[in-house]
């Protein structure tokens, strides 16, 4: 079995080492780091003394345990002292990752009198007379709340709202960097769906959209549905719909490579949580007819009683047309596509061999997928994961900045299925036909064309479906 962990920037550290000034010492250090499995990213001289040098050596590791192994290996070298070790990821988060800045200078009395009292009273009065003006005269025009209760954070689970904050801050960074959208992290100290809904409703006046994040299933479905009904601004649970949009875009291109059609394929989904359900719904909306979901109990089918809830009841009624039963290993036989949104090592090479010819496998559990790409090589036509160190990363950042950019541009009241499908096609079509390759079915997260294309297509879909509230000829100076 291949090693599931490779050195990466998540476990990057900088070792400040004092080296006795003898020939070959730097070579001993780099050799020791290499033997320990570290990946050296940079070596810099800090200072030079009469009989020593101080260097900073930046190394990528695979885990915190691996970090320690690398440090120990260097410390064993005669004539080398590890003076200090800095964890670069922790350093990046010192004091948080985002800040608020003023858009206008306040340098004169005139500036102050317009931005604040007495001039601001005119703006307040204008909004009081016409509340719609808040979209143009406040931050509501371009601001999204990123809201979580910390119950389903990344691969960490229920770690609480305080521990969830770094993720929400990161999400806000991505909104700004890729979509030009201002976002603010809000972590709520309650797990009660009613309290969450009421709190979001009460603060929604300041925001043009709500991005729900890392809220556990099935509570997340209820919270989103209620907010969509009770608010007049877009509400988007990214763990559901962001993942689903990117998965559909990847599937569109993968099917082009293998020459199969949506309405002819059999899809098996392992993990019927928020993302699994949303991925199922969006590919069904795109034309997939035969889809089977599996959880820890096995295949979900009409009439199953064990380990069910209202979401899985819906799933049982609307999927698995042939009523297949058994484990994921049973139902994956003959499948054209596998979506993994579950846990490491769920499927094997034998499972891949039992699939239909030219199988497509999206193994998206993080950080260790349902099957490693090294193990799947030679047994699949197209492979995707949620990891950045392999080709075809299924990453939500391809979706949510552009979706909200488009929704805010046209002042959409909601993000509907038409807008999500439009986003998926925009992402897929970023890759030109001549560029399409089994290792390139999804664009890079740093491809700046993506958010712009998604925003444009989403905005068009919003106007076509009747949820856009801003006249197309309106411009940024309208008051």
C-alpha positions in Angstrom: 0.0 0.0 0.0 1.4 3.4 -0.9 2.1 5.9 1.8 -0.9 8.2 2.2 1.2 11.2 3.4 3.8 13.2 1.5 5.7 16.3 2.6 3.6 19.4 2.0 3.5 23.1 3.1 0.8 22.3 5.8 3.7 20.9 7.9 6.3 23.4 6.9 8.9 24.4 9.5 12.0 26.6 9.5 15.0 25.3 11.5 17.5 28.0 12.6 20.7 26.1 13.0 24.1 27.2 14.3 26.7 25.3 12.2 30.4 24.8 13.2 32.3 26.3 10.3 33.8 23.1 8.9 33.6 21.9 5.2 30.8 19.5 4.5 28.5 20.4 7.4 25.7 21.8 5.3 25.9 18.6 3.2 25.5 16.5 6.3 22.4 18.5 7.3 20.7 18.2 3.9 21.6 14.5 3.7 20.1 13.9 7.2 16.9 15.8 6.3 16.6 13.8 3.1 17.1 10.5 4.8 14.4 11.5 7.3 12.0 12.1 4.4 11.9 15.9 4.5 11.6 18.1 1.5 13.9 21.1 1.7 12.3 24.3 0.3 15.0 26.8 1.0 18.3 27.5 2.7 19.3 31.1 3.8 22.2 32.5 5.7 21.2 34.5 8.7 24.6 35.5 10.1 28.3 34.6 9.8 30.7 34.4 12.8 34.4 33.7 13.1 33.9 29.9 13.6 30.2 29.4 12.8 27.3 30.2 10.5 23.7 30.5 11.3 21.3 29.3 8.6 17.5 29.1 8.3 16.5 25.8 6.6 12.9 25.6 5.5 11.6 22.0 5.2 8.2 20.5 4.3 7.2 17.4 6.3 4.2 15.1 6.2 2.9 15.4 9.8 3.7 16.8 13.2 5.4 13.5 14.1 7.5 13.8 10.9 8.4 17.3 11.9 9.9 16.0 15.1 11.8 13.2 13.3 13.4 15.8 11.0 14.4 18.0 13.9 15.9 15.0 15.8 17.9 13.9 12.7 19.5 17.4 12.5 20.2 17.6 16.2 22.2 14.3 16.1 24.8 15.9 13.8 28.0 16.8 15.5 28.8 20.5 15.3 25.2 21.5 14.5 22.9 23.2 17.1 19.2 23.7 16.4 18.7 27.2 17.8 15.0 27.6 17.1 12.2 25.9 15.2 9.3 27.9 13.7 6.1 26.2 12.5 5.3 28.3 9.4 1.6 27.5 9.4 1.2 28.7 13.0 3.1 31.8 12.1 0.7 32.6 9.3 -2.2 32.5 11.7 -0.7 34.8 14.4 -3.3 37.5 15.1 -5.7 36.0 12.5 -5.5 36.1 8.7 -7.8 38.9 7.8 -8.4 42.5 8.9 -10.8 45.4 8.2 -9.5 48.5 6.4 -11.2 51.8 5.5 -12.0 52.3 1.8 -11.7 56.1 2.1 -9.1 58.4 3.8 -10.2 60.4 6.9 -7.7 63.2 6.8 -9.8 66.4 7.1 -12.8 67.8 8.9 -14.7 67.5 5.6 -13.9 63.8 5.2 -15.1 63.2 8.8 -18.3 65.2 8.3 -19.3 63.2 5.2 -18.2 59.8 6.5 -19.7 60.3 9.9 -21.7 63.0 11.7 -23.4 65.1 10.5 -23.4 64.0 6.9 -24.0 60.3 7.5 -27.5 61.2 8.8 -28.6 62.0 5.3 -27.6 58.5 4.2 -29.4 56.9 7.1 -32.5 58.9 6.3 -32.3 57.8 2.6 -32.2 54.1 3.7 -35.0 54.6 6.2 -37.2 56.0 3.4 -36.1 53.3 0.9 -34.5 50.2 2.5 -33.4 48.9 -0.9 -30.8 51.7 -0.9 -28.8 49.7 1.7 -27.6 47.5 -1.1 -25.7 50.5 -2.6 -25.0 52.7 0.3 -23.6 50.2 2.8 -21.3 47.2 2.8 -24.3 45.0 2.1 -23.6 45.4 -1.6 -20.5 43.3 -1.5 -20.4 41.5 1.9 -21.1 37.8 2.8 -21.3 36.3 6.2 -19.4 33.0 6.6 -21.3 31.2 9.4 -20.5 28.0 11.2 -21.3 26.3 14.5 -18.0 24.2 14.3 -19.8 20.8 14.2 -18.3 19.4 11.0 -14.9 21.1 10.5 -12.8 19.7 7.6 -11.7 16.3 8.7 -11.8 17.2 12.4 -15.5 16.9 13.1 -17.2 18.7 16.0 -14.5 20.9 17.4 -16.6 23.8 18.4 -17.0 27.4 17.2 -13.7 28.9 18.6 -11.6 26.1 16.9 -13.5 26.6 13.7 -12.5 30.3 13.4 -9.3 29.7 11.5 -11.2 27.9 8.8 -13.8 30.6 8.5 -11.1 33.3 8.3 -9.4 31.3 5.5 -12.8 31.1 3.7 -13.0 34.9 3.9 -9.6 35.2 2.4 -10.6 33.1 -0.5 -13.7 35.1 -1.1 -11.7 38.3 -1.4 -8.7 36.8 -3.3 -10.7 35.0 -6.0 -14.1 36.8 -6.2 -13.4 40.3 -4.9 -16.1 39.7 -2.2 -15.7 41.0 1.3 -16.6 38.3 3.8 -16.7 38.1 7.6 -16.3 35.0 9.8 -19.1 34.4 12.3 -18.9 31.3 14.5 -22.0 30.7 16.7 -21.8 29.1 20.2 -24.9 27.0 19.7 -25.9 23.8 18.0 -29.6 24.4 18.1 -30.9 24.8 14.5 -33.6 27.2 15.6 -31.1 29.4 17.4 -28.8 29.3 14.4 -31.6 30.3 12.0 -32.8 33.1 14.3 -29.3 34.5 14.9 -28.5 34.6 11.1 -31.9 36.2 10.4 -31.2 38.9 13.0 -27.7 39.8 11.6 -28.6 39.4 7.9 -29.4 43.1 7.5 -25.7 43.8 7.1 -25.0 41.2 4.5 -25.7 40.6 0.8 -25.4 36.8 1.2 -24.9 34.0 3.7 -22.4 31.2 3.3 -23.0 28.3 5.7 -20.0 26.3 6.5 -19.0 23.1 8.4 -22.4 22.5 10.0 -23.1 18.8 10.5 -25.8 16.8 8.7 -28.7 16.4 8.8 -29.1 19.7 10.7 -27.4 21.6 7.9 -30.3 20.7 5.5 -33.0 22.1 7.8 -31.0 25.3 8.6 -30.4 26.0 4.9 -33.9 25.3 3.9 -35.4 27.5 6.6 -33.1 30.4 5.8 -33.8 30.2 2.1 -37.5 30.5 2.8 -37.2 33.3 5.4 -34.5 35.5 3.9 -34.4 37.6 0.7 -30.7 37.2 0.2 -28.7 34.2 -1.2 -28.1 31.4 1.3 -25.5 28.8 0.2 -24.2 25.8 2.2 -20.8 25.4 0.5 -20.0 22.0 1.9 -23.1 20.8 0.0 -23.4 22.9 -3.1 -19.8 24.1 -3.6 -18.6 20.5 -3.6 -21.5 19.4 -5.8 -20.8 22.1 -8.4 -17.1 21.3 -8.7 -17.9 17.5 -8.8 -20.3 18.0 -11.7 -17.9 20.1 -13.6 -15.2 17.4 -13.2 -17.7 14.7 -14.2 -18.7 16.6 -17.3 -15.1 16.6 -18.6 -14.3 13.1 -17.4 -17.3 11.7 -19.4 -16.0 13.5 -22.5 -12.7 11.6 -22.1 -14.3 8.1 -21.7 -17.1 8.8 -24.2 -20.0 8.1 -22.0 -23.3 10.1 -21.4 -24.9 11.2 -18.2 -28.1 9.3 -18.7 -26.3 6.0 -19.4 -24.0 5.8 -16.5 -24.2 4.1 -13.1 -22.9 6.2 -10.2 -22.1 4.9 -6.7 -21.8 7.5 -3.9 -20.2 6.5 -0.6 -21.0 8.9 2.2 -24.5 10.3 2.4 -23.9 13.4 4.4 -24.2 17.0 3.3 -21.8 16.8 0.3 -22.9 13.3 -0.7 -26.5 14.3 -1.0 -25.8 17.5 -2.8 -23.5 15.8 -5.3 -26.2 13.2 -5.9 -28.9 15.8 -6.5 -26.8 17.9 -8.9 -25.7 15.0 -11.1 -29.3 13.8 -11.2 -30.4 17.3 -12.3 -27.7 17.0 -15.0 -29.2 13.8 -16.3 -27.9 10.8 -14.3 -30.6 8.3 -13.8 -28.9 5.4 -12.0 -27.3 6.5 -8.7 -26.8 4.4 -5.6 -25.8 5.9 -2.2 -24.0 4.0 0.5 -23.4 4.7 4.2 -21.8 2.7 6.9 -24.8 0.3 6.9 -24.5 -0.3 3.1 -26.6 0.7 0.1 -29.6 2.9 0.6 -32.8 1.5 -1.0 -36.5 1.9 -0.7 -37.7 0.1 2.4 -34.5 0.1 4.3 -35.1 0.7 8.1 -31.7 0.6 9.7 -29.7 3.8 10.2 -32.1 6.1 8.4 -33.2 9.7 8.8 -35.5 12.1 6.9 -32.7 12.9 4.4 -31.9 9.3 3.7 -35.6 8.6 3.4 -35.7 11.1 0.5 -32.6 9.5 -0.9 -34.1 6.0 -0.8 -37.3 7.2 -2.6 -35.4 9.0 -5.4 -32.3 6.9 -6.2 -31.3 3.2 -6.7 -33.9 2.4 -9.3 -33.0 -1.3 -9.4 -33.2 -1.7 -5.6 -29.6 -2.9 -5.2 -28.6 -4.0 -1.7 -25.4 -4.9 0.1 -22.2 -3.1 0.9 -20.4 -0.6 -1.3 -18.2 -3.5 -2.5 -21.4 -5.2 -3.8 -23.0 -2.2 -5.6 -19.8 -0.8 -7.1 -19.8 -3.8 -9.5 -20.6 -2.5 -13.0 -20.5 1.1 -11.9 -19.1 3.7 -14.3 -18.4 6.3 -11.6 -17.5 6.3 -7.9 -17.8 9.4 -5.7 -16.1 9.1 -2.3 -17.1 11.6 0.3 -16.5 9.4 3.3 -13.3 7.9 4.9 -9.9 6.6 4.0 -9.3 3.2 2.4 -13.0 2.4 1.7 -12.5 0.8 -1.7 -9.8 -1.5 -3.0 -8.2 -2.4 -6.4 -10.5 -5.4 -6.5 -13.5 -2.9 -6.4 -12.0 -1.0 -9.3 -11.6 -4.1 -11.3 -15.3 -4.9 -10.8 -16.4 -1.6 -12.2 -17.5 -1.0 -15.8 -14.7 -0.4 -18.4 -12.9 3.0 -18.2 -14.1 3.7 -14.6 -14.1 7.3 -13.2 -13.2 7.6 -9.5 -13.5 10.8 -7.5 -12.0 9.8 -4.1 -12.5 13.0 -2.1 -11.9 12.1 1.6 -9.3 14.3 3.1 -6.4 14.1 3.8 -6.4 10.4 2.9 -8.8 9.4 0.1 -11.0 6.3 -0.3 -8.2 4.8 -2.4 -4.8 6.3 -3.1 -4.1 7.4 -6.7 -0.9 5.3 -6.7 -3.0 2.2 -6.0 -5.7 3.1 -8.5 -3.2 3.8 -11.3 -3.8 1.5 -14.2 -7.3 0.5 -13.0 -9.1 3.8 -13.7 -9.6 6.0 -16.7 -9.9 9.2 -14.7 -9.0 9.9 -11.0 -9.7 12.9 -8.9 -9.1 13.6 -5.2 -9.6 16.5 -2.8 -5.8 16.9 -2.4 -3.6 19.5 -3.9 -0.6 17.2 -4.4 -2.3 15.1 -7.0 -3.9 16.0 -10.4 -7.6 16.9 -10.6 -8.2 18.5 -7.2 -11.9 18.8 -6.4 -11.7 22.1 -4.5 -14.7 24.4 -3.6 -12.6 27.5 -4.2 -13.3 27.0 -7.9 -17.0 27.6 -7.2 -18.1 29.8 -4.3 -16.2 33.1 -5.0 -17.6 33.2 -8.5 -21.1 32.1 -7.5 -21.4 34.8 -4.9 -19.8 37.4 -7.2 -22.4 36.7 -9.8 -25.3 36.6 -7.2 -24.2 39.9 -5.7 -23.7 41.6 -9.0 -27.3 41.1 -10.0 -28.6 41.4 -6.4 -30.1 37.8 -6.6 -32.6 36.8 -3.9 -31.3 33.2 -3.9 -28.9 30.8 -5.5 -31.0 28.3 -7.4 -30.4 25.1 -9.4 -30.0 26.9 -12.7 -27.3 29.1 -11.2 -25.4 26.1 -9.8 -25.6 24.2 -13.1 -24.4 27.3 -14.9 -21.4 27.5 -12.5 -20.5 23.8 -13.1 -20.6 24.3 -16.9 -18.5 27.4 -16.6 -15.8 25.6 -14.6 -15.8 22.7 -17.0 -15.6 24.9 -20.1 -12.6 26.7 -18.8 -10.6 23.7 -20.0 -10.6 23.8 -23.8 -11.3 20.6 -25.8 -7.7 20.4 -27.0 -6.4 20.8 -23.4 -8.6 18.0 -21.9 -6.6 15.1 -20.4 -7.2 12.4 -17.8 -4.9 14.4 -15.5 -6.6 17.7 -16.4 -10.3 17.6 -16.2 -10.6 20.5 -13.7 -8.8 23.8 -13.8 -6.3 24.9 -11.2 -7.6 26.9 -8.2 -5.2 29.6 -9.2 -6.7 29.9 -12.7 -8.0 33.5 -12.6 -10.4 32.8 -15.5 -12.6 30.6 -13.4 -14.2 33.0 -11.0 -14.9 35.5 -13.7 -16.5 32.9 -16.0 -18.5 31.5 -13.1 -19.7 34.9 -12.1 -20.8 35.8 -15.6 -22.7 32.5 -16.2 -24.3 32.6 -12.7 -25.5 36.2 -13.3 -27.0 35.3 -16.6 -28.8 32.3 -15.1 -30.1 34.5 -12.3 -31.7 36.9 -14.8 -33.1 34.0 -16.9 -34.6 32.3 -13.8 -36.1 35.5 -12.4 -34.2 35.8 -9.1 -32.1 38.8 -10.2 -33.4 42.1 -8.7 -31.1 44.6 -10.3 -31.8 46.1 -13.7 -29.1 45.1 -16.1 -28.4 48.7 -17.1 -27.8 49.7 -13.5 -24.2 50.5 -12.7 -22.1 50.9 -9.6 -22.9 54.6 -9.2 -26.7 54.1 -8.9 -28.1 55.7 -5.7 
